[in-house]
C-alpha cells in the first residue's frame, strides 16, 4: 500500500470528470484491501473460548428441608409500633401499614428457619404458620409497641440430622417419653415428623423423645453453644425497629405463648404537664377536687397525680371490666372478669433537657409553688420541675380484654384533669348498676407498651416469677458463654441499632423542645402574663373543655359531660345476640362449638374476621 501511494500522482487538473471519478474509486478500493490485510496480520484470531463462570457466582440450589433437623423454641422480641398495623396478620385483609407478623415471617422465611406446610389459600408472600407450631402471647393493636413480646415456634436447627431420632422409631420412643426427666431435653425432629404432628397456631406439641436427650449427651453437640444464633440471624433481616432480644432453648412440654402466659405487664407513658399549660391567671382551673387548698388553684395542662394514683389502685383485684373495653362480638365473650395484680402511677427519672419553660413561674402547676402538695414517697424530690416529668401507668394482670388498658388510662386522665372523681372507677366496676359502658373515648395508642410476658412454672401456686430460661443477646451469665452470634454491642449489635433509632427520635425531641423555648422566651419576659388580648383569646375557648387522652395535645369537647351521665352503649348480651343472628347462628353456644365460624347456609362459605 505504501509503494502505491508513494508513486507520483498525476496532474488532476488535466483529468476529465469521468477520469476523476474512476481515480477516486480505484484509490478507495486499494485502501480497503490494504486495511483488511493489515488487520489480519496484527490482530489475534477470534477463536471461540470455553465459557467460564464468573468468580463468586451464586448457585440457586433448591432448599431441601429433609436435610435439616428442627427444634421448638420461644423467641422474645421488641418493636416500636407506630409504623405497623399491629402484631397480628389477617389473610384477605389489606392494611395501610404492614403488620409485625409480616415482617417476622419475611425474616424467618428468608433465613430458611421455618418449613411451613403449603397452604393454597395463602399467597406466597403471606405469613403461613401451618406446621410451625406457632403461637403468640399478646396481640397488640395498631400503633402499640412491645418490649417483651413472646412467640413459640419450631425452627431449623444446626444439630446434625444423623443425631435426630428417625420417624420410624418415634412410636417406640413414645413409650419412654414419660420416663424422661432430663432438664435440657431438646425437641428436635425432621420436618416430615413435624408436619405430621403439628396442626398450626396454639396446637399442642408432642413431647420430645427421651432418646434424643441421650443422643445429645453422647454427641458433642451443645444445645446452645453449637446452635444457630437465632437472634443475630433474624436481627440482620428485620427492620431496625423490630429487634430479637432472647430465645428459650427448652420451653416446657405443651408450651403455648398464648395460654402458658399467666401475667402480662403494660406501661402507658405520659408527661406532666400533659399538654402545654395555659399561661398566667387565665389558665387557673376552678375544680371541685383539690389535693391541698393552700396551693391555690391548679393550672390547666397539669395532672393531679395523687388523684390518678388513688383511682389506679381501685383496679387491683378480680373485677368485671366490661365497662373498660370494646366488645368483640365475633368471640361471643360473656365473662369479662380479669385479675389485676398491680396498678400504679410511677415517676420515671427525667434529666435536664429541652422544654424547660414549664418550670418558669407563669407555667408552674399551682398559684403558690411554695405551698404545693407533698409529693408521693416514690416521686423524686424536684421542686419545681425544670422540664416535663415523665410518668407511666404500670399495670400487671392475668389477661386483658380488647382495648382494656387504653380505656382504663382514659378514665385515669379524666380523674387527673379534675373532670372526674376517683370514685368513678368504683361506679364503672359495679356492673350491677352500670350494666353497659358509657360512650367515652379511649386513650391514644402510641404511648402504650406491652412491657413483658411472664410464664411461671406449672403447678407453682401464686408464683409470678418467669420460669423460662432465656438466653439473651450477648448474655454472658449463663450457658450462652461462647455461643455464636452474641451480638449485643458493636457494629450490627442490638444496642448499636437501637441507639440509632433512639438518637433519631431524640434529635426530633431536642429540636422541637428547643424551638418551644425560643418561641415562649421571645416577646416579653413574663410572656404577656396579664395581656388583655391574650386573656380574651383564652376566653374564646373557655366554653369548650380541653380533654387529654394521651395524644400529642388535648381535644376540645365543648361542654364536658361526666362519664356516668353519658349515653350508654348497648349491653354485651344485645351485641352478642345481634352478631349471632347476622352471621347465621341459632344460639351463642353453637357459635363457640363451631369455633366462631358461620354455619354454612345456601351458597354461603365460612366467614372470616
C-alpha positions as CSV (number, residue, x, y, z in Angstrom):
1,X,0.0,0.0,0.0
2,X,2.9,2.3,0.8
3,X,4.6,1.8,-2.6
4,X,1.4,2.5,-4.5
5,X,0.7,5.7,-2.5
6,X,4.3,6.8,-2.9
7,X,4.0,7.0,-6.8
8,X,4.0,10.4,-8.3
9,X,0.3,11.4,-8.6
10,X,-1.0,12.6,-11.9
11,X,-1.9,16.2,-12.6
12,X,-5.6,16.1,-11.5
13,X,-6.3,19.4,-13.3
14,X,-5.8,17.7,-16.7
15,X,-8.3,14.9,-15.9
16,X,-11.9,14.9,-17.1
17,X,-14.8,14.4,-14.6
18,X,-15.2,10.7,-15.6
19,X,-11.4,10.2,-15.1
20,X,-11.6,11.8,-11.6
21,X,-14.4,9.6,-10.5
22,X,-12.5,6.5,-11.7
23,X,-9.4,7.6,-9.9
24,X,-11.2,8.1,-6.6
25,X,-13.0,4.8,-6.9
26,X,-9.7,3.0,-7.5
27,X,-8.0,4.6,-4.5
28,X,-10.9,3.6,-2.2
29,X,-10.7,0.0,-3.3
30,X,-7.0,-0.1,-2.7
31,X,-7.4,1.4,0.7
32,X,-10.0,-1.2,1.8
33,X,-7.8,-4.1,0.6
34,X,-4.7,-2.9,2.4
35,X,-6.6,-2.2,5.6
36,X,-8.1,-5.7,5.7
37,X,-4.6,-7.2,5.0
38,X,-3.1,-5.2,7.9
39,X,-5.8,-6.2,10.4
40,X,-5.5,-9.9,9.6
41,X,-1.7,-9.9,10.2
42,X,-1.7,-7.9,13.5
43,X,-4.8,-8.9,15.5
44,X,-5.2,-12.4,17.1
45,X,-7.6,-14.8,15.5
46,X,-11.0,-14.8,17.1
47,X,-11.4,-18.4,18.1
48,X,-14.3,-19.4,20.4
49,X,-13.2,-19.9,24.0
50,X,-14.9,-22.1,26.5
51,X,-17.4,-20.2,28.7
52,X,-16.3,-19.6,32.2
53,X,-18.5,-19.0,35.2
54,X,-17.7,-15.7,36.9
55,X,-16.0,-15.8,40.3
56,X,-18.3,-16.0,43.3
57,X,-21.3,-16.8,41.2
58,X,-24.3,-17.7,43.3
59,X,-25.8,-21.0,42.6
60,X,-29.5,-21.1,43.3
61,X,-29.9,-24.6,44.7
62,X,-33.2,-26.0,45.8
63,X,-33.5,-25.9,49.6
64,X,-34.2,-29.4,50.9
65,X,-35.8,-29.3,54.4
66,X,-35.3,-33.0,54.9
67,X,-31.6,-32.5,55.3
68,X,-32.1,-30.4,58.4
69,X,-33.4,-31.1,61.9
70,X,-35.7,-28.7,63.8
71,X,-36.4,-27.8,67.3
72,X,-39.2,-25.9,69.2
73,X,-38.1,-22.7,70.8
74,X,-39.5,-19.5,72.2
75,X,-38.5,-16.1,71.0
76,X,-38.7,-12.8,72.9
77,X,-38.6,-9.6,70.8
78,X,-39.4,-5.9,70.9
79,X,-40.8,-3.5,68.4
80,X,-41.9,0.2,68.2
81,X,-45.4,0.0,66.9
82,X,-46.0,3.4,65.2
83,X,-45.0,2.1,61.8
84,X,-47.1,-1.1,62.0
85,X,-50.7,-2.1,61.8
86,X,-50.5,-4.1,65.0
87,X,-48.9,-7.5,65.6
88,X,-51.4,-9.9,64.0
89,X,-51.7,-10.6,60.3
90,X,-55.2,-11.4,58.9
91,X,-55.4,-13.1,55.5
92,X,-57.5,-11.3,52.9
93,X,-57.4,-8.1,55.0
94,X,-55.3,-5.4,53.3
95,X,-54.0,-2.9,55.9
96,X,-52.5,0.6,55.2
97,X,-49.4,-0.4,57.2
98,X,-47.6,-3.8,57.4
99,X,-48.1,-5.9,60.5
100,X,-45.2,-7.1,62.8
101,X,-46.1,-10.7,61.9
102,X,-45.5,-10.0,58.2
103,X,-42.0,-8.6,58.9
104,X,-41.3,-11.6,61.2
105,X,-42.4,-14.0,58.6
106,X,-40.3,-12.4,55.9
107,X,-37.2,-12.7,58.1
108,X,-37.9,-16.3,59.2
109,X,-38.6,-17.4,55.6
110,X,-35.6,-15.6,54.1
111,X,-33.3,-17.2,56.7
112,X,-34.8,-20.6,55.9
113,X,-35.6,-21.1,59.6
114,X,-39.2,-22.4,59.1
115,X,-40.6,-25.2,57.0
116,X,-44.4,-24.4,56.7
117,X,-46.9,-26.8,55.2
118,X,-48.0,-25.3,51.9
119,X,-51.4,-23.6,52.1
120,X,-53.1,-23.0,48.7
121,X,-55.4,-20.3,50.2
122,X,-52.4,-18.0,51.0
123,X,-50.3,-16.0,48.7
124,X,-46.6,-17.0,48.6
125,X,-45.6,-13.8,50.4
126,X,-48.3,-14.1,53.1
127,X,-47.4,-15.5,56.6
128,X,-48.1,-19.2,56.7
129,X,-47.7,-20.8,60.2
130,X,-49.1,-24.2,59.2
131,X,-46.8,-26.9,60.6
132,X,-44.7,-24.4,62.5
133,X,-46.4,-24.9,65.9
134,X,-46.6,-21.1,66.1
135,X,-48.3,-19.3,69.0
136,X,-48.1,-15.6,70.1
137,X,-48.6,-14.1,73.5
138,X,-50.1,-10.5,73.3
139,X,-52.0,-9.3,70.3
140,X,-51.1,-5.6,70.2
141,X,-53.2,-3.2,68.2
142,X,-52.1,-0.7,65.6
143,X,-49.5,1.8,66.9
144,X,-48.9,-0.1,70.2
145,X,-45.3,-1.1,71.0
146,X,-44.0,-4.2,72.8
147,X,-40.7,-4.7,74.6
148,X,-41.3,-8.3,75.7
149,X,-43.4,-10.0,73.1
150,X,-43.1,-13.8,73.0
151,X,-43.8,-16.3,70.3
152,X,-43.4,-20.1,70.3
153,X,-42.2,-21.6,67.0
154,X,-40.5,-24.7,65.5
155,X,-37.3,-23.6,63.6
156,X,-34.4,-25.2,61.8
157,X,-31.6,-26.4,64.0
158,X,-27.9,-26.9,63.3
159,X,-27.9,-30.2,65.1
160,X,-26.9,-32.9,62.6
161,X,-29.7,-35.0,61.2
162,X,-28.0,-38.3,62.0
163,X,-28.3,-37.4,65.7
164,X,-32.1,-37.0,65.4
165,X,-34.4,-39.8,66.1
166,X,-35.8,-41.2,62.8
167,X,-39.5,-41.2,62.2
168,X,-39.8,-44.9,62.2
169,X,-38.6,-45.1,65.7
170,X,-40.9,-42.5,67.1
171,X,-43.5,-45.0,68.0
172,X,-41.1,-46.9,70.2
173,X,-39.8,-43.8,71.8
174,X,-43.3,-42.6,72.7
175,X,-43.5,-45.3,75.3
176,X,-40.5,-43.8,77.1
177,X,-41.5,-40.1,77.0
178,X,-43.0,-40.0,80.4
179,X,-39.8,-41.6,81.9
180,X,-37.6,-38.7,80.7
181,X,-36.8,-36.0,83.3
182,X,-33.7,-34.5,81.7
183,X,-33.9,-30.7,82.2
184,X,-32.3,-29.9,78.8
185,X,-34.4,-32.1,76.6
186,X,-34.3,-30.8,73.0
187,X,-37.4,-31.1,71.0
188,X,-35.9,-31.9,67.6
189,X,-37.3,-33.9,64.7
190,X,-37.1,-33.9,60.9
191,X,-39.6,-31.6,59.1
192,X,-41.6,-34.6,57.9
193,X,-42.3,-35.6,61.5
194,X,-43.2,-32.0,62.4
195,X,-45.8,-31.7,59.7
196,X,-47.4,-35.0,60.8
197,X,-47.7,-33.9,64.4
198,X,-48.4,-30.2,64.4
199,X,-51.7,-28.5,63.5
200,X,-50.8,-24.8,63.4
201,X,-51.1,-22.0,65.9
202,X,-51.6,-22.8,69.6
203,X,-51.7,-26.6,68.8
204,X,-50.3,-29.0,71.4
205,X,-46.8,-30.3,70.8
206,X,-45.6,-33.8,71.1
207,X,-43.1,-34.1,74.0
208,X,-39.6,-34.8,72.9
209,X,-38.4,-38.5,72.8
210,X,-36.1,-39.4,75.7
211,X,-33.5,-40.9,73.4
212,X,-32.9,-37.5,71.8
213,X,-31.5,-36.3,75.1
214,X,-29.4,-39.3,75.4
215,X,-28.1,-38.7,71.9
216,X,-27.2,-35.2,72.9
217,X,-25.2,-36.5,75.8
218,X,-23.4,-39.0,73.7
219,X,-22.6,-36.5,71.0
220,X,-20.5,-33.3,71.0
221,X,-23.5,-31.1,70.1
222,X,-24.3,-28.4,72.7
223,X,-27.9,-27.3,72.6
224,X,-26.9,-23.6,73.0
225,X,-23.3,-23.0,72.1
226,X,-23.5,-25.1,68.9
227,X,-26.9,-23.9,67.9
228,X,-27.8,-21.3,65.2
229,X,-27.6,-17.7,66.6
230,X,-31.3,-17.2,66.1
231,X,-31.4,-13.6,67.4
232,X,-28.5,-12.4,65.4
233,X,-29.7,-14.1,62.2
234,X,-33.1,-12.5,62.5
235,X,-31.9,-9.1,63.5
236,X,-29.9,-8.9,60.3
237,X,-33.1,-9.3,58.3
238,X,-35.7,-7.5,60.4
239,X,-36.3,-3.7,60.3
240,X,-34.4,-1.7,62.8
241,X,-37.4,-1.0,64.9
242,X,-38.0,-4.8,65.4
243,X,-35.3,-6.5,67.5
244,X,-34.9,-10.0,68.8
245,X,-33.9,-9.9,72.4
246,X,-33.6,-13.5,73.6
247,X,-34.6,-17.1,72.8
248,X,-35.5,-20.0,75.1
249,X,-33.9,-23.3,74.0
250,X,-36.2,-25.6,76.0
251,X,-39.8,-24.5,76.6
252,X,-41.8,-26.8,78.8
253,X,-44.0,-29.5,77.2
254,X,-47.3,-28.3,75.7
255,X,-45.9,-24.7,75.8
256,X,-48.2,-22.1,74.2
257,X,-47.1,-18.5,74.1
258,X,-50.7,-17.5,74.5
259,X,-52.1,-20.0,77.0
260,X,-49.0,-20.6,79.1
261,X,-48.6,-16.9,79.8
262,X,-50.1,-16.1,83.2
263,X,-49.2,-12.5,83.5
264,X,-48.9,-9.6,81.1
265,X,-47.4,-6.3,82.0
266,X,-48.2,-3.0,80.4
267,X,-46.9,0.5,80.7
268,X,-48.6,3.7,79.4
269,X,-46.3,6.7,79.2
270,X,-47.4,10.3,79.7
271,X,-45.8,13.6,80.6
272,X,-46.5,16.0,83.5
273,X,-47.8,18.5,82.3
274,X,-49.9,16.5,79.9
275,X,-50.1,19.4,77.4
276,X,-48.6,22.9,77.3
277,X,-50.0,24.8,80.3
278,X,-52.3,27.8,79.7
279,X,-50.4,30.9,80.6
280,X,-51.0,33.2,83.6
281,X,-54.2,33.6,85.5
282,X,-56.3,32.6,82.5
283,X,-55.1,29.0,82.9
284,X,-56.2,28.6,86.5
285,X,-58.9,25.9,87.0
286,X,-61.9,26.1,89.3
287,X,-62.1,22.4,90.2
288,X,-64.1,20.6,92.9
289,X,-61.4,18.1,93.9
290,X,-58.2,19.8,95.1
291,X,-55.4,17.9,96.9
292,X,-54.4,20.9,99.0
293,X,-56.3,24.2,99.1
294,X,-53.1,26.1,100.4
295,X,-51.5,25.6,97.0
296,X,-54.3,27.6,95.3
297,X,-55.9,26.7,92.0
298,X,-54.2,24.3,89.6
299,X,-53.2,25.3,86.2
300,X,-54.8,23.8,83.1
301,X,-52.5,21.2,81.5
302,X,-51.1,19.8,84.7
303,X,-52.5,16.5,86.1
304,X,-53.4,15.6,89.6
305,X,-51.0,12.6,90.0
306,X,-52.2,11.8,93.5
307,X,-55.8,11.5,92.4
308,X,-54.8,9.4,89.4
309,X,-52.8,7.1,91.8
310,X,-55.8,6.7,94.1
311,X,-58.0,5.8,91.2
312,X,-55.5,3.3,89.7
313,X,-55.3,1.4,93.0
314,X,-59.0,0.6,92.7
315,X,-58.3,-1.6,89.7
316,X,-56.3,-4.1,91.7
317,X,-58.1,-7.4,92.3
318,X,-60.7,-9.5,90.4
319,X,-63.2,-7.3,88.6
320,X,-65.6,-7.3,85.7
321,X,-64.1,-4.9,83.1
322,X,-66.9,-4.8,80.6
323,X,-67.1,-1.1,81.0
324,X,-63.4,-0.7,80.3
325,X,-63.2,-2.4,76.9
326,X,-64.5,-2.7,73.4
327,X,-66.8,-5.7,72.9
328,X,-65.8,-8.1,70.1
329,X,-69.0,-9.9,69.1
330,X,-67.1,-12.4,66.9
331,X,-65.7,-14.0,70.0
332,X,-69.0,-14.1,71.9
333,X,-67.4,-13.4,75.2
334,X,-69.7,-13.3,78.2
335,X,-67.1,-13.5,81.0
336,X,-65.3,-10.1,81.4
337,X,-63.7,-10.8,84.8
338,X,-60.0,-10.2,84.8
339,X,-57.5,-10.2,87.7
340,X,-55.2,-7.2,88.1
341,X,-52.1,-7.9,90.3
342,X,-50.6,-4.4,90.2
343,X,-51.7,-0.9,89.1
344,X,-50.0,2.4,90.0
345,X,-48.7,5.7,88.7
346,X,-44.9,5.7,88.7
347,X,-42.5,8.5,88.0
348,X,-39.5,8.0,85.7
349,X,-36.2,9.7,86.2
350,X,-36.1,12.8,84.0
351,X,-32.9,14.6,83.5
352,X,-32.4,18.2,82.5
353,X,-33.4,18.9,78.9
354,X,-35.5,21.0,76.5
355,X,-38.9,22.4,77.2
356,X,-37.5,23.9,80.4
357,X,-40.0,26.8,80.1
358,X,-42.6,24.8,82.0
359,X,-40.6,25.3,85.2
360,X,-40.9,29.1,85.0
361,X,-43.4,30.9,87.3
362,X,-46.0,31.6,84.6
363,X,-46.3,27.9,83.8
364,X,-46.0,26.2,87.2
365,X,-48.6,23.8,88.4
366,X,-50.1,25.9,91.3
367,X,-50.5,29.5,92.1
368,X,-48.3,29.3,95.2
369,X,-45.5,27.0,94.3
370,X,-44.0,27.0,97.8
371,X,-47.3,25.6,99.2
372,X,-47.6,22.8,96.6
373,X,-49.0,19.4,97.8
374,X,-46.4,17.0,99.2
375,X,-45.1,14.5,96.7
376,X,-45.6,10.8,96.9
377,X,-42.8,8.8,98.6
378,X,-42.0,7.2,95.2
379,X,-41.6,10.5,93.5
380,X,-38.2,12.1,93.1
381,X,-37.7,15.4,95.0
382,X,-37.9,18.1,92.4
383,X,-39.3,21.4,93.3
384,X,-40.2,22.9,91.0
385,X,-39.6,20.7,87.9
386,X,-37.4,22.4,85.3
387,X,-38.6,20.1,82.5
388,X,-41.7,18.0,81.9
389,X,-41.7,14.9,84.2
390,X,-42.3,11.5,82.7
391,X,-44.8,9.1,84.3
392,X,-46.2,5.7,83.5
393,X,-49.4,3.9,84.4
394,X,-47.9,0.5,85.2
395,X,-50.3,-2.4,85.0
396,X,-49.9,-6.1,85.7
397,X,-52.7,-8.6,85.0
398,X,-53.5,-12.2,84.2
399,X,-55.1,-11.3,80.9
400,X,-56.8,-8.3,79.2
401,X,-59.8,-7.6,77.1
402,X,-59.8,-5.8,73.7
403,X,-58.6,-2.2,74.3
404,X,-58.9,-2.6,78.0
405,X,-55.7,-0.8,79.0
406,X,-56.5,2.2,76.8
407,X,-60.0,2.5,78.3
408,X,-58.6,2.3,81.8
409,X,-56.0,5.0,81.1
410,X,-58.6,7.3,79.5
411,X,-60.6,7.4,82.7
412,X,-57.5,8.0,84.8
413,X,-56.7,11.0,82.6
414,X,-60.2,12.4,83.3
415,X,-59.5,12.0,87.0
416,X,-56.1,13.6,86.7
417,X,-57.7,16.7,84.9
418,X,-60.2,17.1,87.7
419,X,-63.1,16.2,85.4
420,X,-64.0,13.1,87.4
421,X,-63.6,11.9,90.9
422,X,-61.6,8.7,91.7
423,X,-64.9,7.2,92.7
424,X,-65.9,7.0,89.0
425,X,-63.8,3.8,88.9
426,X,-66.0,2.2,91.5
427,X,-69.1,3.1,89.6
428,X,-67.8,1.6,86.3
429,X,-66.6,-1.6,88.0
430,X,-70.1,-2.1,89.6
431,X,-71.7,-3.8,86.6
432,X,-74.9,-4.5,88.5
433,X,-75.6,-0.7,88.5
434,X,-73.6,0.2,85.3
435,X,-74.6,-2.7,83.1
436,X,-73.4,-1.0,79.8
437,X,-70.4,1.1,79.1
438,X,-70.8,4.9,78.8
439,X,-69.7,6.3,75.5
440,X,-66.3,7.8,76.4
441,X,-63.2,7.8,74.2
442,X,-60.3,5.5,74.9
443,X,-56.7,6.8,75.2
444,X,-54.2,7.2,72.3
445,X,-52.3,4.1,71.1
446,X,-48.7,5.5,70.8
447,X,-47.7,5.6,74.5
448,X,-48.8,2.1,75.2
449,X,-46.2,-0.7,75.6
450,X,-46.6,-4.4,76.2
451,X,-43.7,-4.4,78.6
452,X,-43.3,-8.1,79.4
453,X,-44.9,-11.5,79.4
454,X,-44.5,-13.9,82.4
455,X,-44.5,-17.7,82.2
456,X,-44.5,-19.1,85.7
457,X,-43.6,-22.7,86.4
458,X,-46.6,-25.1,86.0
459,X,-48.0,-26.1,89.4
460,X,-46.3,-23.3,91.3
461,X,-49.2,-21.8,93.3
462,X,-49.3,-18.0,93.4
463,X,-45.9,-17.7,91.7
464,X,-45.5,-14.8,89.4
465,X,-41.8,-15.3,88.5
466,X,-40.9,-16.1,84.9
467,X,-39.6,-19.7,84.8
468,X,-38.4,-19.7,81.2
469,X,-34.7,-19.9,80.8
470,X,-34.0,-17.1,78.4
471,X,-30.7,-16.7,76.5
472,X,-30.4,-13.0,75.9
473,X,-28.4,-11.5,73.1
474,X,-24.8,-11.2,74.4
475,X,-25.7,-13.0,77.6
476,X,-22.5,-13.9,79.4
477,X,-24.0,-15.0,82.7
478,X,-25.5,-18.3,81.6
479,X,-24.5,-21.3,79.5
480,X,-24.5,-19.0,76.5
481,X,-20.9,-18.0,77.1
482,X,-19.1,-18.6,73.9
483,X,-22.3,-19.0,71.9
484,X,-22.2,-17.9,68.3
485,X,-23.8,-14.6,67.4
486,X,-23.7,-12.9,70.8
487,X,-24.2,-9.6,69.0
488,X,-25.3,-7.1,71.8
489,X,-22.6,-4.4,71.3
490,X,-20.5,-3.2,68.4
491,X,-21.4,-2.9,64.7
492,X,-24.6,-4.7,63.9
493,X,-25.4,-5.3,67.5
494,X,-28.8,-4.7,69.1
495,X,-27.5,-1.8,71.2
496,X,-25.9,-0.1,68.2
497,X,-29.1,-0.5,66.1
498,X,-31.4,0.8,68.8
499,X,-29.1,3.7,69.6
500,X,-29.6,4.9,66.0
501,X,-33.4,4.6,66.4
502,X,-33.3,6.4,69.7
503,X,-31.0,9.2,68.6
504,X,-33.1,10.0,65.6
505,X,-36.1,10.4,67.8
506,X,-34.1,12.3,70.5
507,X,-32.9,14.9,67.9
508,X,-36.6,15.4,66.9
509,X,-37.4,15.9,70.6
510,X,-34.5,18.3,71.3
511,X,-35.1,20.5,68.2
512,X,-38.9,20.7,68.8
513,X,-38.4,21.4,72.5
514,X,-35.7,24.0,71.9
515,X,-38.0,25.7,69.4
516,X,-40.7,25.8,72.1
517,X,-38.3,27.5,74.5
518,X,-37.3,30.0,71.8
519,X,-40.9,30.9,70.9
520,X,-42.0,31.3,74.5
521,X,-38.9,33.2,75.6
522,X,-39.3,36.0,73.0
523,X,-41.7,38.9,73.0
524,X,-41.6,39.6,76.7
525,X,-40.1,38.1,79.8
526,X,-43.4,37.5,81.5
527,X,-44.9,36.0,78.3
528,X,-47.7,38.6,78.4
529,X,-49.0,37.4,81.7
530,X,-51.8,39.9,82.1
531,X,-52.3,40.9,78.4
532,X,-55.9,41.7,77.8
533,X,-55.8,40.4,74.3
534,X,-54.4,37.1,75.4
535,X,-56.9,36.6,78.1
536,X,-59.6,37.4,75.6
537,X,-58.2,34.8,73.3
538,X,-58.3,32.2,76.1
539,X,-61.8,33.3,77.0
540,X,-63.0,32.4,73.5
541,X,-62.3,28.8,74.2
542,X,-63.4,28.9,77.8
543,X,-66.7,27.3,76.9
544,X,-65.0,24.4,75.2
545,X,-63.4,21.9,77.6
546,X,-59.9,20.6,76.9
547,X,-59.7,16.8,77.4
548,X,-56.4,15.0,77.3
549,X,-56.5,11.4,76.0
550,X,-52.8,10.6,75.8
551,X,-52.1,12.1,72.4
552,X,-49.9,15.0,71.3
553,X,-52.4,17.5,72.5
554,X,-55.9,18.0,74.1
555,X,-59.2,17.8,72.3
556,X,-61.9,20.5,72.6
557,X,-65.2,18.8,73.5
558,X,-67.5,21.7,74.2
559,X,-69.4,21.4,77.5
560,X,-68.0,18.4,79.4
561,X,-70.5,15.7,80.3
562,X,-69.4,13.5,83.2
563,X,-68.9,9.8,82.4
564,X,-71.8,8.5,84.4
565,X,-74.2,10.9,82.6
566,X,-73.0,10.0,79.1
567,X,-75.2,7.9,76.8
568,X,-74.7,4.1,77.2
569,X,-73.5,1.5,74.7
570,X,-75.7,-1.5,74.1
571,X,-75.3,-4.3,76.6
572,X,-72.9,-7.2,75.9
573,X,-75.9,-9.6,75.6
574,X,-77.6,-7.4,72.9
575,X,-74.3,-7.0,70.9
576,X,-73.5,-10.8,71.0
577,X,-77.1,-11.8,70.1
578,X,-77.3,-9.4,67.1
579,X,-74.0,-10.7,65.8
580,X,-75.0,-14.3,66.1
581,X,-78.3,-13.7,64.2
582,X,-76.5,-11.7,61.5
583,X,-73.9,-14.5,61.0
584,X,-76.5,-17.2,60.8
585,X,-76.0,-18.8,64.3
586,X,-79.0,-20.1,66.1
587,X,-77.5,-19.6,69.5
588,X,-74.3,-18.4,71.2
589,X,-73.4,-21.9,72.3
590,X,-73.4,-23.0,68.6
591,X,-71.0,-20.2,67.8
592,X,-68.5,-21.5,70.4
593,X,-68.8,-25.1,69.3
594,X,-68.0,-24.3,65.7
595,X,-65.1,-22.1,66.5
596,X,-66.9,-18.8,65.8
597,X,-67.4,-19.7,62.2
598,X,-70.6,-19.1,60.3
599,X,-73.0,-22.0,60.0
600,X,-73.0,-23.0,56.3
601,X,-76.2,-22.0,54.5
602,X,-77.4,-21.8,51.0
603,X,-74.3,-20.9,48.9
604,X,-72.5,-19.4,51.8
605,X,-69.0,-20.1,52.9
606,X,-67.3,-19.7,56.2
607,X,-66.9,-16.1,57.3
608,X,-63.6,-14.6,58.5
609,X,-62.9,-11.9,61.0
